[in-house]
Structures are given as C-alpha cells and as structure tokens.
C-alpha cells in the first residue's frame, strides 16, 4: 500500500508538472528572489524533497543561493546546508555539472557516493542527515554560459529519479537559467545605476557645499571690509546681519550690546520684529527671558532646531519667538578680549538645525561684529 501511494503521488506529480513553467518565470519578471522561489516551488515537494540552487559568482566559484525542503522540521538542517561555503575545486554533483555542462543522475545514493560528493566531514554529516536515496543535478545554461546548477534530492519519495525525471529537470532548467540570468543582470544593473546615482548625489551635494562655502567666505570678506571703516554701533550691527548673516535666510535677527554695568542690553538692531515689540524693547535687562539675553548670560552659543527643543530648554523664553513666528533659533555671545559684550540672536521661519559649517559662519561673523563694536566703543571713549 505504501508503494502504491508513492506511485500514485509520483504519477500525480508528473501530471502537475505538465503545467508550463515559462509563464511562472515570466510573471516573476526581473525579481531575483521571486525567480528563485518560482524555481524551487516548481520542484519541491511535487518532484523532490530537497532542491539546491548554486550560481557561479564573479570569480567563477559556485555559491549556494537557495535551499528548499519539503519538511518544515528540517529547517535547521537546511540552514546548515546553506551555510556550507563552496570552493573552486569541489566535486559535488552540482559543481561537476557546472564544469562540464552535463547532468548527473544517481538512482541510488550509496555511502560511497556521499563520501565522493562531499568536501569534508561537516558536509558529509549534513548530507547523511538528509538521507538521500536518489539525486539528480542539471546545469543552468543561459546564453551559452553555464551560470550554475540545480540539485534535486529524494529522501522519502519513492521510486528514485529516472531518465524521465532527468528530462523534466532539464526542461525546468532551461527557462530557469534564462530567468535567473536576466534577473541577476537586471539586479546588477540596478545596483550599479543606484550606486552611480548615489555618487552623482554625493558629487552634487559636495558641489553645493563648495558653492555655499565660497558664498560664506565672500560674505565674511564683505563684512570684514565694511566693518573696517568708521561706523556707528547701529550701522555695524546692521552690516553684520544684512551683509553677512542674511545668507542663512533668517526670519528675525537681533543684536544687543551690554551696558557698562552689564545689567542692561541695548538693542542695536532688530529685524523681523513686529513694530510694537521693536518700540517696546529698545533695551532689555540682562536677566530678561530671551534667548539673546540667555546667550549673553551663559557666554555660550545656543542652537535650537525646533519649538519643542526651545520649550524643553528655555520655556520662559518662548513668548517673544512665538510672537515673531520663528520655528528655529541660534543665539551667540559677542566676546572680545576675554569679555562678553553682547549677543546675536537669529530666528528661522521653519525648524532649522544649522550644520557645522553654518555654525562656524555665525561664530565668525559674531567675532567680526564684536571686534568692530569694541573699536567703536574705544573710538567714542
């Protein structure tokens, strides 16, 4: 009865294999993994209990790319077989089929054949655990090139492979080889195209950054040249903002200078402020709840990219930025000769995280501004 059931199953499998496989490979299109799944699902479990797919890599060495099995309980065994690396001189049936383009059919797999077809003790142990009773390997040939091989194993299905099964395997291998080759070439081309696009993006980004660096350098040179002339403090602050920091496209800008006592900050320049706020805040206390005052007090640059970061770090300083409508901020102290003499505050119309180059630009302009204001103070004195 068992032999009869096996014979019926094999006969049903042969009838099912009359379904054209070309359409399935066509539906897999150029998806490499889907093509592999289509190939192994055509064989396991209807035709074989195990299916190995080996493809030749760029160095001409067969690499196992797929191991399919009919019994889910054999998953650890399949993983072990998949992890075994191939060498260029291996004598497995699949490797031999790749070398001479000839199929291999073993109706009965003896212990001697297993020892001959494996590379080392680990490989032999895994193959013995599979318990093959019949083995079949056919080359994968596409465009007159051998790109790999398929190995089929029957361990529970009887009877073993015969010439009819060999013919089916070769019929399956022909469209499979072409589909796998097409998918692999497409994948390689897509990878190369993606790499080329990434390289172009990097070059474009580098070019943009280089252009920005040139613009920043020119702005610094312009600010430096203008501030070398005799200007009043308000004009100095305006030059620093409009000729320099405007490159960052801030929605608001504030420059404050500390009084002699350091308790009051004079607003030298306020850009982007509502008129009533500008009139009401011509001066502010050094301990006022404002980012520009905070930068003056702590003598450290403040970089806040979002409203959430502002509320988390300086909740009391959020009223003025909300009135102005800023969404990102930078505040930098003005220091000269080891003293903090004022501060610059910038607001941006959207969340903004200044990069390292932009921050250095702000700090450089702040240094030029601090030096110019100090020269103006000494001149007035």
PECORMO-V113003 format. One line per field, one symbol per residue. psi: psi as a letter, one per 20 degrees, with the letter a starting at -180 (. if undefined). A space follows every 50 residues. Layout:
# PECORMO-V113003
psi = ???
This chain:
# PECORMO-V113003
psi = gghgggggghghhhghiippihhghhhickoghhgghgghhihpjhhrhq ppppqpahjjpppoipoqqhohijghhghghhioqqrhkqkqgghhhhgj kqrppohporhggghhjrgahggggghhhhlpiqqppqqopplkpoibqp pqpphhpqarqahhhggghhhhhghgggghgghgggggghghgghghhgg ggggghgghgghggggghggggggggiiroqrghhgggghghhfiihilq iqpppqpqrhijiqppohpopjqqghhhhhlhrqqhjqmqhhhghggikq qpoohrhghghhgmhijigghhhhjqiqqpppqoqpkjqoibqpppqqir ppoprgghghgghghhgggggghhhgghgh.
